[in-house]
Amino acid sequence: MKILMIGCGGREHVLVAGLAKSADVTDIWCAPGNPGMAEETLANGKKVVWVPIPITDTLGLRRFAKERAVDLTVIGPEGPLCEGITDIFEVAGLTVFGPNKAAARFEGSKCFAQEFARRHKLPFAPGECFNDLHEAKAYARSLGGRCVVKADGLCGGKGSFPCQAVAEADVAIENLLLKRQLGPAGDRIVIQEWLDGFELSLHILCDGTSWKLLPAAQDHKRLCPGNQGPQTGGMGAYSPYPYLSLQEIEKVAESIMKPFLQGCRREGVVFRGLLYPGIMMTKSGPKILEFNVRFGDPETQVIVPRLENDLAGLLLATAQEELCSVPLKVKYDRSAVCVVIAAPGYPAKPVLGKKIEGLDNLRGLWDVKIFHAGTRLLGSDLVTAGGRILGVTAWGSDLKYATRAAYAAAKLVRIDGGSQMRPDIAGGPC
């Protein structure tokens, strides 16, 4: 099987590393890729090939896939999916893992997702959509200012603003609707009621009719310890999820997927790919905060290492509507923790172009893997190229071991000018 991976971040590096283990995979190309992906070796001894085609060059990517007779194209990030890359590839007879443009609206428009959930009685966080400044402020006041203000469109994980007071909510609403700080993505907003509880990340493979639940995880979105500070794309994650039993998690997934697929059928939407509902477990039960239509980052870093399955087979079966024929196998005796190393100034103004050292000390470790997220080569030097630089992932028989191993490895990485790292992922090393 020949595979083209589209994307350049930590999530895509994890997927490439997993796909490379398959005995059926003969070639993997990454576009545009990153230096970490280019170091991966396939089971047949070939190296993963780094292709300098930008994510935005949809026709160039499609042409490359046709010329190389690619059997499966895996779309990593949400942007190309929401722009319709799957539709464009499928018109050319190519097999794609990732939903089409109509299905990608579940992430591309938070208002669409909120309203779809209301129509089909999904357990969504209560909220309303607005494009009028005064109506939005009035609704936030009716909630006492305890709410979450979200831009409707894609914002790279930075379009959500938790508020605890009316003044905070007013600022968030004005920044989006009046000052347009996030551009067209904030032309409409969703205001959701504040929910207390524990967050849960579910990753569900869906081929349009059948679905399979991957290992659950918990992400840490806030920049600072104790879930303080600004929202980020994610500062770390761990799996398994400790607050619910496997049976309880499966019940939560069932409560989402049954009305979700019924709603899709009624509205003529065919969802093939990965559905990732972010959930808050409240005293009154699970509430969906939002939908994503691709693997999470950094959740993928702790989910894929817990899979026993051939990842290539799973993704291909999903794309070909044959998921029900593939039994899911999970390493229930393995826990995994990912600690993100971020640049100074992240998420607002990350400092880039700084030299990265120390990764050679971590090569060959059986329980640690470094996934590149924001890196590039400058001559022979590896330097920072994004806010989130590396995902340091470790695994072991329990979360305590995996957490200690991840932090011990992260301390060996040196970045010129310093870095940021939350000290309390999965409870922190103890």
Residue pairs with C-beta under 8 A, 6 or more apart in sequence:
1 22
1 24
1 25
1 26
1 71
1 72
1 312
1 316
2 25
2 26
2 27
2 28
2 29
2 68
2 69
2 70
2 71
2 72
3 19
3 25
3 27
3 28
3 29
3 70
3 71
3 72
3 73
3 74
3 312
4 28
4 29
4 30
4 31
4 61
4 64
4 65
4 68
4 70
4 72
4 73
4 74
5 12
5 15
5 16
5 19
5 28
5 29
5 30
5 31
5 33
5 37
5 73
5 74
5 76
6 12
6 31
6 55
6 61
6 73
6 74
6 75
6 76
6 77
6 80
6 85
7 30
7 55
7 75
7 76
7 77
8 30
8 32
8 33
8 34
8 55
9 34
9 76
9 77
9 297
9 373
9 374
9 386
9 388
10 297
10 298
10 300
10 301
10 340
10 371
10 372
10 373
10 388
10 390
10 391
11 76
11 77
11 294
11 295
11 296
11 297
11 298
11 300
11 301
12 30
12 33
12 34
12 37
12 76
12 77
13 34
13 36
13 37
13 40
13 371
13 372
13 373
13 391
14 295
14 300
14 301
14 304
14 371
14 391
14 393
15 74
15 76
15 295
15 300
15 304
15 311
16 28
16 30
16 37
16 40
16 48
17 40
17 304
17 369
17 371
18 304
18 307
18 311
19 25
19 28
19 74
19 311
19 312
19 315
20 28
20 40
20 41
20 42
20 43
20 48
21 43
21 310
21 311
22 43
22 310
22 311
22 312
22 313
23 43
23 44
23 310
24 310
24 312
24 313
25 42
25 43
25 44
25 312
26 42
26 44
26 46
27 42
27 46
27 49
27 68
28 40
28 42
28 48
28 49
29 48
29 49
29 50
29 51
29 64
29 68
29 70
30 37
30 38
30 48
30 49
30 50
30 51
31 51
31 52
31 53
31 54
31 55
31 61
31 64
32 50
32 51
32 52
32 53
32 54
32 55
33 48
33 50
33 51
34 50
34 372
34 373
34 375
34 376
35 50
35 372
35 375
35 376
35 377
35 382
36 370
36 371
36 372
36 375
37 48
37 50
37 372
38 47
38 48
38 49
38 50
39 47
39 48
40 47
40 48
41 47
41 48
42 48
51 64
53 60
53 61
53 64
54 60
55 61
55 77
55 79
55 80
56 80
58 80
58 83
58 85
58 88
59 88
61 73
61 85
62 88
62 89
62 92
62 94
64 70
65 73
65 89
65 92
65 94
66 92
66 94
70 94
71 95
71 316
72 95
72 96
72 97
72 312
72 315
72 316
72 319
73 89
73 94
73 95
73 96
73 97
73 98
74 96
74 97
74 98
74 315
75 81
75 85
75 86
75 96
75 97
75 98
75 294
76 294
76 295
77 294
78 104
78 107
78 108
78 154
78 292
78 293
78 294
79 154
81 98
81 99
81 101
81 104
81 107
81 108
81 273
81 293
81 294
82 101
82 104
82 105
82 107
82 108
82 154
82 293
83 101
84 100
84 101
84 104
85 96
85 98
86 96
86 98
86 99
86 100
86 101
86 104
86 273
87 100
87 101
89 96
90 96
90 100
95 316
95 319
95 320
96 319
97 272
97 273
97 274
97 315
97 316
97 318
97 319
98 104
98 272
98 273
98 274
98 293
98 294
99 106
99 271
99 272
99 273
99 293
100 270
100 272
102 268
102 269
102 270
103 264
103 269
103 270
103 271
103 272
103 273
103 293
104 293
105 112
105 113
106 112
106 113
106 116
106 271
106 275
106 291
106 292
106 293
107 113
107 154
107 290
107 291
107 292
107 293
107 294
108 153
108 154
108 293
109 152
109 153
109 188
110 129
110 150
110 151
110 152
110 153
110 190
110 290
111 129
111 152
111 188
111 190
113 124
113 290
113 291
114 124
114 127
114 128
114 129
114 190
114 192
115 129
116 122
116 263
116 267
117 123
117 124
117 288
118 124
119 263
120 259
120 260
120 262
120 263
120 266
121 259
122 256
122 259
122 260
122 263
122 288
123 255
123 256
123 285
123 286
123 287
123 288
124 287
124 288
125 148
125 192
125 193
125 195
125 280
125 287
125 288
125 289
126 192
126 193
127 147
127 190
127 191
127 192
127 193
128 139
128 190
128 191
129 152
129 188
129 189
129 190
130 136
130 139
130 177
130 188
130 189
130 190
130 191
131 177
131 187
131 188
131 189
132 177
133 173
133 174
133 177
133 178
136 149
136 173
136 177
136 189
136 191
137 169
137 170
137 173
139 191
140 147
140 149
140 163
140 166
140 169
140 170
140 173
140 191
141 166
141 169
143 169
143 191
143 193
143 194
144 166
145 163
145 164
145 165
145 166
145 167
145 168
145 169
146 163
146 164
146 165
146 193
146 194
147 163
147 169
147 191
147 192
147 193
147 194
148 160
148 161
148 162
148 163
148 191
148 192
148 194
148 289
149 160
149 161
149 163
149 169
149 172
149 173
149 176
149 189
149 190
149 191
150 159
150 160
150 161
150 189
150 190
150 191
150 192
150 290
151 159
151 160
151 176
151 182
151 185
151 186
151 189
152 185
152 186
152 187
152 188
152 189
152 190
153 159
153 182
153 184
153 185
153 186
153 187
153 188
154 185
155 182
155 185
155 186
156 233
157 221
157 231
157 232
157 233
157 234
158 182
158 231
158 232
158 233
158 347
159 182
159 185
159 186
160 231
161 168
161 172
161 175
161 231
162 194
162 231
163 169
163 172
163 194
164 194
169 191
173 189
173 191
175 181
175 182
175 186
176 182
176 186
176 189
177 186
177 187
177 189
180 186
180 187
192 289
195 280
195 282
195 287
195 289
196 280
196 282
196 283
197 280
197 281
197 282
197 283
197 287
198 218
198 243
198 280
198 281
199 218
199 219
199 221
199 278
199 279
199 280
199 281
199 289
200 216
200 218
200 241
200 243
200 244
200 249
200 252
200 278
200 279
200 280
200 281
200 286
201 216
201 217
201 218
201 219
201 237
201 276
201 278
201 279
201 296
201 299
202 213
202 216
202 249
202 252
202 253
202 256
202 276
202 277
202 279
203 213
203 214
203 215
203 216
203 217
203 274
203 275
203 276
203 295
203 296
203 299
203 300
203 303
204 211
204 212
204 213
204 214
204 253
204 256
204 257
204 274
204 275
204 276
204 277
205 211
205 212
205 214
205 273
205 274
205 314
205 315
205 318
205 323
206 257
206 261
206 271
206 272
206 273
206 274
206 275
206 318
206 323
207 272
207 317
207 318
207 319
207 320
207 321
207 322
207 323
207 324
208 270
208 271
208 272
208 321
209 261
209 321
209 324
210 323
210 324
211 253
211 257
211 261
211 275
211 323
212 314
212 323
212 326
212 328
213 249
213 250
213 253
213 328
214 303
214 307
214 328
214 330
215 239
215 240
215 302
215 303
215 306
215 307
215 330
216 239
216 240
216 241
216 244
216 249
217 237
217 238
217 239
217 240
217 241
217 296
217 299
217 302
217 303
218 237
218 238
218 239
218 241
218 242
219 234
219 236
219 237
219 278
219 296
219 298
219 299
220 227
220 234
220 235
220 236
220 237
220 422
220 424
220 425
221 227
221 231
221 232
221 233
221 234
221 235
222 228
222 229
222 230
222 231
222 232
222 235
223 229
223 230
223 231
223 232
223 235
223 342
223 346
223 347
223 420
223 422
224 422
225 422
225 423
225 424
226 424
230 347
230 348
231 347
232 342
232 346
232 347
232 387
232 388
233 297
233 347
233 387
233 388
234 296
234 297
234 298
234 299
234 340
234 388
235 298
235 340
235 342
235 421
235 422
235 425
236 298
236 337
236 338
236 339
236 340
236 422
236 425
236 426
237 296
237 298
237 299
237 301
237 302
237 337
237 338
237 425
238 302
238 335
238 336
238 337
238 338
238 399
238 402
238 403
238 425
238 426
239 299
239 302
239 303
239 306
239 335
239 336
240 246
240 306
240 332
240 335
240 399
241 249
242 399
243 281
244 252
244 281
246 332
252 279
252 281
252 286
255 286
256 277
256 286
256 288
257 275
260 271
260 275
261 271
263 269
264 270
264 271
271 293
272 318
272 319
272 321
273 293
273 294
273 318
273 319
274 293
274 294
274 295
274 318
275 291
275 292
275 293
276 291
276 292
276 293
276 294
276 295
276 296
276 299
277 288
277 289
277 290
277 291
277 292
278 288
278 289
278 290
278 291
278 292
279 286
279 287
279 288
279 289
280 286
280 287
280 289
295 303
297 373
297 388
297 391
298 338
298 340
298 388
298 391
301 336
301 338
301 371
301 391
301 393
302 336
302 337
302 338
302 393
302 395
303 336
304 311
305 331
305 334
305 336
305 369
305 393
305 395
306 330
306 331
306 334
306 335
306 336
306 395
307 314
307 329
307 330
307 331
308 329
308 330
308 331
309 326
309 328
309 329
313 326
314 323
314 326
314 328
317 323
317 325
317 326
333 397
334 395
334 396
334 397
335 395
335 396
335 397
335 398
335 399
335 401
335 402
336 393
336 394
336 395
336 402
337 393
337 394
337 395
337 399
337 402
337 403
337 405
337 406
337 425
337 426
338 371
338 391
338 392
338 393
338 406
338 425
339 391
339 392
339 393
339 406
339 407
339 410
339 421
339 422
339 425
340 373
340 388
340 389
340 390
340 391
340 392
340 421
340 422
341 388
341 389
341 390
341 391
341 392
341 410
341 413
341 415
341 419
341 420
341 421
342 350
342 387
342 388
342 389
342 419
342 420
342 421
343 350
343 351
343 352
343 354
343 374
343 384
343 386
343 387
343 388
343 389
343 415
343 419
343 420
344 350
344 351
344 417
344 418
344 419
344 420
345 351
345 387
346 387
346 388
346 420
347 387
350 374
350 384
350 386
350 387
351 384
351 417
352 374
352 383
352 384
352 385
352 386
353 378
353 383
353 384
353 385
354 383
354 384
354 415
354 416
354 417
355 381
355 382
355 383
355 415
355 416
356 375
356 381
356 382
356 383
356 384
356 389
356 390
356 413
356 414
356 415
356 416
357 413
357 414
357 415
357 416
358 412
358 413
358 414
359 370
359 382
359 413
361 412
362 368
362 370
362 409
362 412
362 413
365 409
367 394
367 395
367 396
367 402
367 405
368 392
368 393
368 394
368 405
368 406
368 409
369 393
369 394
370 390
370 391
370 392
370 393
370 409
370 413
371 390
371 391
371 393
372 389
372 390
373 386
373 388
373 389
373 390
373 391
374 384
374 385
374 386
374 387
374 388
374 389
375 382
375 383
375 384
375 385
375 386
375 389
375 390
376 382
376 383
376 385
377 383
384 415
389 415
389 419
390 413
392 406
392 409
392 410
392 413
393 406
394 402
394 403
394 405
394 406
394 409
395 402
395 405
396 402
396 405
399 426
399 427
400 430
402 426
403 425
403 426
403 427
403 428
403 429
403 430
404 429
404 430
406 425
407 423
407 428
407 429
408 429
410 421
413 419
